């Protein structure tokens, strides 16, 4: 099931109770409001407004508002917030339709709720040498982020465009990795650059070695044989793989400046 969060227009003052939309037919209101709601029901017949803060008695909510006003501030109005329960397949369409109602200020599908992750990073013996998970200036403080809902990457999608990886590495064996590129992991050196980057990203919380910044994220591997027209196609494939809000890491570069050969004559 999905939930649509709905904020009705200021001053509408619907009763803060289940089925609040019934009050739209009040003779003192513009009849266009109930007409619009009835039109919505022709497509979404089960739609009904329920108080968002239903677990809190109305009297207590009113007391909270009054207490804030006594301090000299004007609080947000909790009584303008409702929710609509629906099935996942119609959630976005319903939210769009509700947003278009003349008495609605905001309507959106509620995002998934995640609990903070349980990351036993102390059981990975190399954690103390893993700079990227430490606080600044050494790293991005992933250890803190893991204590925030979603901070371990449980819903994150990442794509890595590289020359190859060894997914048989201890850190990657149990990571959430997929590859539409069809590379052969046993042909990539264990310490290769792609393998290292993948470990920095999604190294598993598996009690060996180190751990990645987002150990619960899903990593899509897209193999690139070199900087070429194919790289653009891989970026497009990565966009499809990670979707909106995803992350694409492009591990490719060209030298911008010519330099002399190395002492042994190597270009």
N, C-alpha and C positions, 0 to 999 in steps of 0.2 A: 504494500500500500504506500501511497505518497500523500504528502500534505502540501496544501497551498496556503501560504501566509498572506492574509488580506488586511490592508489598512483602509478603512472607510474614510470618507472625507470629513474634515473637521466640522463639528457642529451638527452632524447628522443625528447623533445620540440614539442609536438603535438600542433596544433592551439587551443587556449583557447576559444572554441566555441562549441555549440551543434553539435553532430555528429563528434566529433574530430577523431573518429576511421577511418574515410574516408581517413585521411592522411597516414594511415599505408601502403597504396598501392603506396606511393611515390617510384619512381625508385631508389632513393638514400638510401632507407632503405632495410634491409634484408627481402626478400620475405617471410621468415618463419613467420614474425610478422602478416602480413595480412592473411596468410594461417591459423594461429592459431585462429585469430578472426573469420574467416569464419566458422571454425569448431565449435566454440562456438555457432554461430548463428543457427546451425542445431538443437541444443537442446533448445536454448533460442533466438528465432527469433526476439524478440522485444528489445533486449539489445542494448543500445546506451550510449555513454559517454557524459555527460553534465558537464560543469564546476561546481565545488563545490561552488565556490565563485561567482556565476553568478550575484548576485545582486550588485556586485562592478564592475564598469567599468574597463576594462583591463588597461587603462592608469593610473587609480588611484592605482591599485595594483602594477604596475611597479614603480610608484612614492614612494610608501611605501617601497618597496624593496631597491630602490636607497637611500632613506633617512637613512635606517639602515646601508647600506654599507658606507655611508659618515661618520658614527660614528666609523668605523673601525671594525664592526662585519659583519659576513656573515649570513644573515637570512635564515630560511627555505624557500624553493621555493614554493610559492602558486600555480604556474602554472602546477605543477605535480599532483594536486589533482582534481579528477573528482568524479561524482556519477552516479549510474545506478538505475533507478526506476523499481521496479518489484512488483509482487504480493507476499503476505506473504508466501504462500505455497511453493514457489520456491526460496525464499531468500537465505537460507543457502546453497542450492545446487549451486545456481548461484555464490555466493561469493567464494565457493570452486573452481569452474571452472575458475573464473576470476583470483583467486590467482595463478593458475597453468599456466597462460599465460606467455610467455617468456619476455614480456615487462612490467609486473606488479610487483612492489615491495611489495605492501600490498593491501589486499582487505578484507573487513569485513562488516557484516550486522550492520547498525547503530542501536544503542540501543534506546529504547523509551525515549523521552524527557518528563521530568516531571517539572512542576512548583513547587516552594516552597509551602508547605502546609499552609493552614490557620487554625491554631490551637488556639482556644480561651481559652488558659489555664487559664487565669485570671478569667474566669467565674466558674471554678471548685473550691469551697471554701477551699479545703484542699491542694491546690497547694503549698502554702507557707511552708507546712510541708512535702512535698514530696521530700526527699533528692535526690533520684536517678535521677531526671531530672535537678538538679541544677549543676552548674559548679564544677569542682574538687576543693577541695578534697572530697566534699560531694557526687557528682554524676558524670554522664557522659556528662553533659551539653546538654541534649536533647532539651532544649529550643533553643539553638543555631542551633542544627541539623535540627529542624523543619523549619528553614528559608533557608535551602539548598534544592535544588531540590531532591526529593525522601527521604528526611530526616525523614519524619514521617512514613516511612515504607509502602507506597502505593503499592509497588511491592514486598515487602518482604514476604517470607513464613517462618513461624516458627512452629515447632512441640514441644509439651511439653509432656514428659512421666512422669506421676504422678499417685498417688493413687486415685485421684478423684477431682472434681471441683463442685462448685455451680454456674452454669451459670445464675441462677436467681438473682445473686448479682447485685446491681445497676450499678456497673462499667462494667459488662459484658453483660448486657441485649442487648445492641446495638452494641457490638463489633463484628468483623468479625471472628466468631468462627465456626469450624466444628469438628465433632467427628465421626470417623468410628468405635469407640469402643463400642458405645451403652451404656454408663454409665447413671445412673439415677441422675440428678443434685439435685433433692429434697432430696436425701439421704445423701448429703455431707454437713457438717456444714458450715454455712456462712463464718466463719473465718478460714476455713481449709487452710492448706499450699498450696495446688494446686490452690485454689481460689486466695490467696494472690499473688502467683507468676504470675498467668494469669493477674491479675490487674496491677502488676508492668510492665508487657510487653505491654498489649493491652487495658488497662483501657480506656474507651471511653471518648471522649471530649463531655460530655453530660450535663455539668452544675451542676453535683452533685459530692460530694466526691473529689477524686483526678483524676489523668490522667496517662496513661501508657507512657513508653519511646517511643514506636512506635505505637501510637493509630490507625494508618491506616493499620497496618500489618494484615495478615490473620493467625490465630492460629489454628493449628490442635491438638486436644486433643487425646492422646493415653493412656488409663488407664492401669496401671500395678498393679497387686494385691500383688506384692512383688518381691524381687530379686530372679530371677529364670531363667531357660532357656528361659522363655517367654519374658524376657527383651530384649534379642538379637533380637528376632523376631520383637519386637516393634521398636527397633532402625532401623531395615531394613525397616519397614513400614514407619517410620518417614522420612527416606531417600527418599523413593518414593514420599511421600506427599509433601516435600519441594522442591525437585529437586536440580539441581546444583546451588550453591550459597545460599541455604537455611540454616537455623539454627535449630539444634536439641538440646533441653534442656533435660537432663536426670536427673530426680529428684529421684534418688535412691542411697542408700549408705549402706555399711556394716561396723560394728565396726571392726577395725583391731587389737585392743588390748583388752584382757580380763580385766574385772574390777570386783571388789567385789560387792555383792548385796547391794542394798540401805538399809538404816536403818530399813525399814519395811520388809525386806527380799525379796523385788522384784528383780528379776535378772536384 
